[in-house]
């Protein structure tokens, strides 16, 4: 269900739009009303390898190609890793981190 919601929210004329006559080659105007966005990613790649080999492309995609594109300027993202060999306690800690981050960015919601 969430995937369908995301597909519809990030559509042209819903999340962004181009000037009349621009078929997508120009710079869009963001339409989302959200003031901030949070993304929690998971990975099985250790951080040092991710940075050295890949340069953390997810940060650029989420920040510049999704949220900034749609008009959301405040952005926070964190990566939980390494998932495959994590312990139950690590996963509990990650869930606590998620709760703390959400409460920091949206304290009254």
Secondary structure, 3 states (H helix, E strand, C coil): CHHHHHHHHCCECCCEECCCCCCCCCCCEECCCCCEEEEEEEECCCHHHHHHHHCCHHHHHHHHHHHCCCCCCEEEEEEEECCCCCCHHHHHHHHHHHHHHHHHHCCCC
